[in-house]
Amino acid sequence: MVLYDRLVAREVLNLCRRDAERIYVGKERDNHTMPQEDINRLLARLAREGKRVVAAQGRGSVHLRRGGEEIETLAEEGVPFQVVPGITAASGCASYAAFR
């Protein structure tokens, strides 16, 4: 299962298993597909059902509180999880420039 927001590039989603179910949980100002609390509960429920769940977020969502709320919910509910940081734009640009 892959829960993803609008800031996750299509190329990143294409790296996921082809058979993985994808659920869009993106938000825009005044247009939330799903309230954050529901996303938190969905992550925990899917994991408790024995599913492997990825919450793919773009552009520092963990730092903008959303990821922190998800982590807090998983920890409170005793669901094991792992946070895998992405590459910030600044680091990505510097790495790309080094190979040009």
Secondary structure, DSSP 8 states (H G I E B T S, - for coil): -EEE-TTS-HHHHTTS-TT--EEE--EETTEESS-HHHHHHHHHHHHHTT---EEE--SSTTTTTHHHHHHHHHHHTT----------HHHHHHHHHHT-
